[in-house]
Amino acid sequence: MPGLLRASFRLLILLASLVEVAMRYFILRLKHGSPPELWQRAHWLHAACQLILRRLGLGLQWRGTRPSHGLICSNHLSYLDILVYAAATPCVFVSKQEVGRWPAFGFFARCGGTIFLDRESRLSAEKAANQMASVLQANVPILLFPEGTSTDGVEVLRFHPALLEPAIQLDQEITAAAIAYRAHGVEERDLCWFGDDPFLPHLLRTMARRSIAVEVEFHPDRRTYPDRKTAALELREQVEAMRKRMKREATP
């Protein structure tokens, strides 16, 4: 019963907060008479996600220097990853096309300038790459999940190199990042959203947790790469090393 009450209370807070930050976006848009520029949308989403995390009681800690430009590549564990990274640093996301159709979450993703990708369509991949190039040239950081899917956190999957190409071509710095979750009385795997687990039941279980802590680390070695295959291999190794450290520190 306490878990159900906690989940219900947090969902009400979430809904109220989403309405509030949506109004802030519309006010921002009215002031400009048109859609805000990318950096303004990234900063709006940054402030919105910081507010939501704080109100939901999700503790966020990060290590390292947050990149002010270039590409950021991270492992992927949950739908919460976007909320967490947006709260950690202003950025634009690359996400699967389905996210744009999610209730509420899709709306905020579109307002935040998210680049949507249909991985089964070559034309969509080319369009996404062109959009990424425009964002990078505007000096707004892009957050990418190169595994291509969320996982249970047991291992870091192979990084798909294709969407690293815009950063390679523009000679932009790429930063590895890692994310990890902790909650009272459960393993990280219980907080991850992966496979065919339905969204709403998972969200309810997550909101019912007594305490949730999130850790993000930005790798200090950020640089340009000669080609996307080298970048994919080295970035995955860096993310895997950070994840191993996080797991060691989480072990009692």
Phi, psi and omega per residue, in radians:
M1 nan -0.796 3.097
P2 -0.989 -0.679 3.140
G3 -1.122 -0.699 3.125
L4 -1.138 -0.753 3.115
L5 -1.120 -0.706 3.140
R6 -1.118 -0.767 3.140
A7 -1.109 -0.755 -3.129
S8 -1.111 -0.751 -3.136
F9 -1.113 -0.780 -3.131
R10 -1.158 -0.652 3.120
L11 -1.142 -0.661 3.071
L12 -1.121 -0.734 3.084
I13 -1.088 -0.751 3.138
L14 -1.060 -0.831 -3.123
L15 -1.091 -0.780 3.132
A16 -1.101 -0.686 -3.141
S17 -1.194 -0.661 3.111
L18 -1.110 -0.707 3.095
V19 -1.102 -0.748 -3.115
E20 -1.109 -0.821 -3.087
V21 -1.282 -0.457 3.040
A22 -1.140 -0.726 3.094
M23 -1.092 -0.668 3.108
R24 -1.089 -0.654 3.125
Y25 -1.149 -0.775 -3.120
F26 -1.137 -0.633 3.071
I27 -1.121 -0.742 3.100
L28 -1.062 -0.716 -3.137
R29 -1.195 -0.700 3.130
L30 -1.104 -0.651 3.139
K31 -1.083 -0.592 -3.084
H32 -1.659 -0.280 -3.130
G33 1.281 0.097 -3.135
S34 -2.835 2.995 3.099
P35 -0.988 2.341 3.138
P36 -1.053 2.788 3.090
E37 -1.185 2.859 -3.047
L38 -0.991 -0.790 -3.097
W39 -1.134 -0.586 3.101
Q40 -1.211 -0.666 3.114
R41 -1.181 -0.690 3.120
A42 -1.121 -0.698 3.134
H43 -1.268 -0.595 3.046
W44 -1.081 -0.801 -3.137
L45 -1.147 -0.649 3.100
H46 -1.024 -0.879 3.142
A47 -1.147 -0.687 -3.129
A48 -1.106 -0.780 -3.100
C49 -1.261 -0.589 3.030
Q50 -1.064 -0.764 3.123
L51 -1.078 -0.808 -3.096
I52 -1.146 -0.776 3.113
L53 -1.045 -0.760 -3.118
R54 -1.107 -0.767 -3.110
R55 -1.217 -0.545 3.127
L56 -1.427 -0.167 3.135
G57 1.336 0.431 3.082
L58 -1.546 2.006 -3.112
G59 -1.377 2.229 -3.135
L60 -2.057 2.229 3.014
Q61 -2.225 2.507 3.071
W62 -2.371 2.705 3.086
R63 -2.104 2.659 3.089
G64 1.524 3.032 -3.135
T65 -1.559 2.248 -3.133
R66 -1.286 2.228 -3.122
P67 -1.126 2.449 3.113
S68 -1.699 -0.114 3.135
H69 -2.839 3.092 3.091
G70 1.464 -2.900 -3.069
L71 -1.850 2.390 3.081
I72 -2.019 2.228 -3.094
C73 -2.059 2.171 -3.049
S74 -2.296 2.775 2.910
N75 -1.204 2.909 -3.019
H76 -2.339 2.123 -3.061
L77 -2.095 -0.492 -2.976
S78 -2.833 2.883 2.983
Y79 -1.088 -0.417 3.109
L80 -1.182 -0.338 -3.106
D81 -0.963 -0.708 -3.110
I82 -1.163 -0.761 3.097
L83 -1.038 -0.751 -3.094
V84 -1.196 -0.855 -3.105
Y85 -1.170 -0.637 3.098
A86 -1.132 -0.605 3.089
A87 -1.245 -0.542 -3.106
A88 -1.307 -0.648 -3.085
T89 -2.783 2.482 3.080
P90 -1.119 2.266 -3.119
C91 -2.852 2.974 3.046
V92 -1.965 2.471 -3.087
F93 -1.827 2.699 2.924
V94 -1.914 2.172 -3.031
S95 -2.425 2.784 3.107
K96 -1.154 2.648 -3.024
Q97 -1.018 -0.575 -3.077
E98 -1.070 -0.531 -3.104
V99 -1.054 -0.598 -3.140
G100 -1.110 -0.314 3.142
R101 -1.764 -0.022 3.117
W102 -1.197 2.460 3.063
P103 -1.043 2.372 3.085
A104 1.145 -1.030 -3.107
F105 -1.041 -0.705 3.134
G106 -1.126 -0.704 3.115
F107 -1.052 -0.816 -3.107
F108 -1.218 -0.579 3.076
A109 -1.100 -0.766 3.135
R110 -1.149 -0.748 3.128
C111 -1.085 -0.602 -3.124
G112 -1.380 -0.001 3.097
G113 1.485 0.299 -3.131
T114 -0.958 2.433 3.069
I115 -1.644 2.066 -3.084
F116 -1.678 2.501 -3.024
L117 -2.357 2.273 2.960
D118 -1.723 1.853 -3.031
R119 -1.178 -0.251 3.130
E120 -1.559 -0.093 -3.063
S121 -2.008 2.118 3.095
R122 -1.147 -0.663 3.127
L123 -1.099 -0.720 3.110
S124 -1.123 -0.688 3.131
A125 -1.128 -0.700 3.115
E126 -1.152 -0.711 3.110
K127 -1.114 -0.751 3.127
A128 -1.099 -0.710 3.133
A129 -1.093 -0.712 3.112
N130 -1.150 -0.684 3.099
Q131 -1.150 -0.701 3.107
M132 -1.069 -0.723 3.137
A133 -1.071 -0.710 3.133
S134 -1.132 -0.711 3.139
V135 -1.159 -0.770 3.139
L136 -1.088 -0.693 3.128
Q137 -1.199 -0.392 3.078
A138 -1.480 0.063 3.126
N139 1.083 0.585 3.021
V140 -1.857 2.194 -3.113
P141 -1.083 2.566 3.058
I142 -2.010 2.331 3.084
L143 -1.821 2.142 -3.077
L144 -2.175 2.475 3.038
F145 -1.892 1.577 -2.994
P146 -1.228 -0.189 3.056
E147 -1.153 -0.458 3.109
G148 1.500 -0.095 3.133
T149 -2.808 2.799 3.053
S150 -1.460 2.680 -3.054
T151 -2.283 3.122 3.101
D152 -1.529 0.073 3.069
G153 1.451 -0.009 -3.119
V154 -1.168 -0.708 3.122
E155 -2.544 2.803 3.044
V156 -1.594 2.087 -3.103
L157 -1.253 2.929 3.067
R158 -0.968 2.413 3.076
F159 -1.509 2.182 3.063
H160 -1.318 2.207 -3.002
P161 -1.454 -0.252 -2.947
A162 -0.973 -0.821 -3.062
L163 -1.404 0.058 2.993
L164 -1.441 -0.265 -3.027
E165 -1.020 -0.744 3.136
P166 -0.996 -0.714 3.114
A167 -1.188 -0.657 3.111
I168 -1.094 -0.849 -3.089
Q169 -1.108 -0.611 -3.111
L170 -1.589 0.049 3.131
D171 1.010 0.736 -3.124
Q172 -1.651 2.572 3.106
E173 -1.171 2.512 3.075
I174 -2.123 2.327 -3.107
T175 -2.054 2.303 3.018
A176 -1.450 2.492 3.097
A177 -2.455 2.697 3.135
A178 -2.359 2.568 -3.140
I179 -2.240 2.533 3.133
A180 -2.548 2.614 -3.128
Y181 -2.109 2.590 3.041
R182 -2.461 2.536 3.070
A183 -2.613 2.682 -3.101
H184 -1.099 2.164 2.987
G185 1.389 0.070 3.138
V186 -2.360 2.815 3.061
E187 -1.484 2.815 3.124
E188 -0.989 -0.642 -3.102
R189 -0.970 -0.570 -3.134
D190 -1.227 -0.321 3.117
L191 -1.658 -0.278 -3.132
C192 -1.338 2.580 3.098
W193 -2.017 1.926 -3.030
F194 -2.606 2.957 3.116
G195 1.109 -2.401 -3.085
D196 -1.796 0.316 -3.136
D197 -1.087 2.127 -3.140
P198 -1.054 2.522 -3.027
F199 -1.150 -0.951 -3.007
L200 -1.090 -0.826 3.096
P201 -1.037 -0.654 3.119
H202 -1.157 -0.731 3.121
L203 -1.066 -0.731 3.139
L204 -1.115 -0.744 3.115
R205 -1.112 -0.699 -3.134
T206 -1.148 -0.783 -3.137
M207 -1.159 -0.343 -3.136
A208 -1.443 -0.212 -3.133
R209 -1.121 2.470 -3.071
R210 -1.159 -0.727 3.119
S211 -2.609 2.402 3.132
I212 -2.254 2.232 3.090
A213 -2.073 2.456 -3.137
V214 -2.165 2.376 3.089
E215 -2.108 2.333 3.079
V216 -2.181 2.391 3.076
E217 -2.255 2.322 3.057
F218 -1.807 2.169 -3.095
H219 -1.166 2.429 -3.103
P220 -1.257 -0.375 -3.091
D221 -1.556 1.534 3.096
R222 -1.901 2.271 -3.062
R223 -2.782 3.069 3.039
T224 -1.555 2.794 -3.112
Y225 -2.218 2.635 -3.104
P226 -1.294 -0.507 3.136
D227 -2.710 2.839 -3.012
R228 -1.269 -0.509 3.136
K229 -1.207 -0.745 3.070
T230 -1.085 -0.751 3.133
A231 -1.059 -0.806 -3.104
A232 -1.064 -0.740 -3.125
L233 -1.175 -0.835 -3.078
E234 -1.221 -0.677 3.137
L235 -1.145 -0.719 3.103
R236 -1.081 -0.730 3.118
E237 -1.071 -0.708 3.133
Q238 -1.152 -0.763 3.126
V239 -1.120 -0.739 -3.136
E240 -1.089 -0.711 3.130
A241 -1.121 -0.729 3.103
M242 -1.144 -0.688 3.132
R243 -1.136 -0.675 3.125
K244 -1.115 -0.714 3.100
R245 -1.111 -0.744 3.133
M246 -1.047 -0.727 -3.140
K247 -1.166 -0.696 3.120
R248 -1.086 -0.750 -3.113
E249 -1.213 -0.463 -3.134
A250 -1.420 -0.270 -3.122
T251 -1.361 2.196 -3.122
P252 -1.047 nan nan
